[in-house]
Each structure stands twice: as structure tokens, then as C-alpha cells.
Amino acid sequence: MSVTAVSAPWAPAPRTTSSFGRRLLNPGPGGRPALQWPLRRNCSITPRQLGLVYLSLCTVSLLVSAFFVAQGAPYVAAFAGIELVAVGVAMLVFARHAGDHETITLEGRSLHVELSVGSRTEQIQLDTEWLAVEPAAGQGSLVQLSGRGGSVCVGRYVRPELRAALAQEIRTALRRGPENDNRP
């Protein structure tokens, strides 16, 4: 009798490459190798493209309202103006947060975290000797980096089911250090 073991087709494949971090080609100011995890908001349209869409919307709306004003309905222009202001404010709020990001950089024995939300940017420097990488609350929550120098939560722009993988990747890089990492 022979037995053949086959892995289940639904079992996740083992992760062999990094899905978040990358090795920096140009080392930081200290000349040491560095690893970086750029985490960005997923936006389907850039602020410039959004401006062009808004401009075309204004053109069409003003042409339609001019037609109705010429037909003797002056209130249409007022409602078109209110509509364009409301849509403009909504698009401005979207464009302001389109560039939100988190950047985590490991260089030597220092972890630099930059959080950018709207026009506000926060930077924190953490010593890796005493750094803890753990979930902030529970399964799927943000990843909390805490140690000497403060504490910060990261992973806002990573799907909740992938945040544990991000934390594990950061832990592995902290153990190895950027100089021992063999990523391209």
C-alpha cells in the first residue's frame, strides 16, 4: 500500500518574497543600507485628473444652465452655481487626502516613521533595540510600533487581513537588519 500526500488546493502558498518593503538603492545620509515600506492610499484618480473632470463638469453645467436662462428660467443658473460649489468642495476634500501616506524606513538601528494626512506630516524616530511590533487592539487592527522614542500606529492603507503580514515582515527585517537583507 502506498500513500501520497498532496497539499490542499485552498491552502495559502508560502510567502517567499516581500509584498510591502523594498531595499533602497541610494542609502540614507549615514551611507548605510536601508529598507523602506511605502504605504499609500489607493486612489483611482489623481488630483490633476480630478481637476480636469471638474472643469468639464462646470462647462457642461454652465452650458445647460445658459440654455435654460435663455429660455426664460433664471433660477436654473443659481441652482447650477450651488451644485458646482458643492461638488467642488467635495472634490477638494478628496484631492487634499489623495496624497496621504505612511513611510517606514529602517536604517541601521533606527526606524523612521513618517505619517502624512492632508497637510499635516508627523515624523517619529524609534530605536530598534527596544522596539515592539504588535497589533494595536486585535486581529486586523493597526500595527503598533512602540519603544524608546514613542509609539505610533501604522497600516491604515493596508487591508486589515494583510496587516499581520506587514507586522511579520517588519519583525523579520528588525531581526536581520537592512544590511543583511538580500532583496534586490
ChimeraX attribute file (.defattr): number of C-alpha atoms within 10 A of each C-alpha:
attribute: neighborCount
match mode: 1-to-1
recipient: residues
	/A:1	2
	/A:2	3
	/A:3	5
	/A:4	4
	/A:5	5
	/A:6	6
	/A:7	8
	/A:8	7
	/A:9	7
	/A:10	6
	/A:11	7
	/A:12	8
	/A:13	8
	/A:14	6
	/A:15	8
	/A:16	6
	/A:17	8
	/A:18	11
	/A:19	12
	/A:20	15
	/A:21	21
	/A:22	16
	/A:23	19
	/A:24	19
	/A:25	10
	/A:26	10
	/A:27	13
	/A:28	15
	/A:29	8
	/A:30	9
	/A:31	10
	/A:32	13
	/A:33	20
	/A:34	23
	/A:35	26
	/A:36	20
	/A:37	20
	/A:38	15
	/A:39	19
	/A:40	17
	/A:41	14
	/A:42	12
	/A:43	13
	/A:44	9
	/A:45	13
	/A:46	12
	/A:47	18
	/A:48	10
	/A:49	12
	/A:50	16
	/A:51	16
	/A:52	11
	/A:53	14
	/A:54	16
	/A:55	14
	/A:56	12
	/A:57	15
	/A:58	19
	/A:59	12
	/A:60	12
	/A:61	17
	/A:62	17
	/A:63	13
	/A:64	15
	/A:65	21
	/A:66	17
	/A:67	15
	/A:68	15
	/A:69	14
	/A:70	10
	/A:71	9
	/A:72	10
	/A:73	12
	/A:74	14
	/A:75	11
	/A:76	17
	/A:77	19
	/A:78	11
	/A:79	12
	/A:80	17
	/A:81	15
	/A:82	12
	/A:83	13
	/A:84	18
	/A:85	13
	/A:86	12
	/A:87	14
	/A:88	17
	/A:89	11
	/A:90	11
	/A:91	16
	/A:92	15
	/A:93	11
	/A:94	17
	/A:95	20
	/A:96	13
	/A:97	16
	/A:98	19
	/A:99	17
	/A:100	21
	/A:101	21
	/A:102	22
	/A:103	18
	/A:104	21
	/A:105	23
	/A:106	28
	/A:107	24
	/A:108	19
	/A:109	12
	/A:110	17
	/A:111	20
	/A:112	16
	/A:113	22
	/A:114	17
	/A:115	19
	/A:116	17
	/A:117	14
	/A:118	15
	/A:119	9
	/A:120	8
	/A:121	12
	/A:122	10
	/A:123	13
	/A:124	14
	/A:125	19
	/A:126	21
	/A:127	17
	/A:128	22
	/A:129	12
	/A:130	10
	/A:131	20
	/A:132	14
	/A:133	17
	/A:134	18
	/A:135	18
	/A:136	15
	/A:137	10
	/A:138	9
	/A:139	11
	/A:140	16
	/A:141	19
	/A:142	23
	/A:143	24
	/A:144	19
	/A:145	22
	/A:146	18
	/A:147	17
	/A:148	13
	/A:149	13
	/A:150	12
	/A:151	14
	/A:152	19
	/A:153	17
	/A:154	24
	/A:155	22
	/A:156	17
	/A:157	16
	/A:158	18
	/A:159	12
	/A:160	15
	/A:161	11
	/A:162	13
	/A:163	21
	/A:164	20
	/A:165	15
	/A:166	21
	/A:167	20
	/A:168	14
	/A:169	17
	/A:170	23
	/A:171	16
	/A:172	12
	/A:173	17
	/A:174	21
	/A:175	12
	/A:176	12
	/A:177	20
	/A:178	22
	/A:179	15
	/A:180	10
	/A:181	15
	/A:182	8
	/A:183	12
	/A:184	7
